[in-house]
Amino acid sequence: KENFSQDEISKDKLLLEIKKEIKTFYRKDLQSVINASGVVIHTNLGRSVIHEELYEACKDIICNYSNVEFDLENGKRGSRYALVLEKLKMLFECEDALVVNNNAAAVFLVLNSLCYDKEVISSRGELVEIGGSFRVPEVIKAAGVKLCEVGTSNKTHLKDYEQAISENTALILKTHKSNFALMGFHSEVNIKDLHELAKEKG
């Protein structure tokens, strides 16, 4: 913004300033950038990009009204989850599925639904804070679940999980630590071994 003295104010200058302000207001803040970070799915650069073929396939739906929450067979309100439910059940070989828009919400719903008032086991090295200030221990607590911490910040072994399992254990939680990493003297248990342990303990 420029400051004009009373003598300098003119209709043309005033109109020019107004046009500049309007142009700034309507400027597109989101714009394409080149990802040279080496990280394919970058959280600060829009995460996963949409392939042009997928966009072309969806463009007609995106730019028009659709049956996103309307059942065409019975002419009544439907569920938006029904459009992907059967495909997800087939892909993940599960009984049911629910789609949410972030990991913290997904973890909360799983814990609250399957583990309420019971224990969940987690490595101390995975009790991290992720983007959006979501802290794993706080999500667990908010879900009404008791946290059972095992191992240490830098080392957790399979036996730590095994020794912590009790009658009140509902779930073993394995957390992806995002871009946080420990260097040097550290170890963790891979998800395959945890899966085998959970199957063994029922």
Buried (B, 14 or more C-beta within 10 A) or exposed (E): EEEEEEEEEEEEEEEEBEEEEEEEEEEEEEEEEEBEEEEEEBEEEEEEBEEEEEEEEEEEEEEEEEEEEBEEEEEEEBEEEEBEBEEBEEEEEEEEBEEEEEBBEBBBEBBBEEBEEBBBBBBBBBBBEBEEEBBBEBBBEEBEBBBBBBBEEBBBBBEBBBEBBEEEBBBBBBBEBEEEEEEEEEEBBEEEEBEEBBEEEE
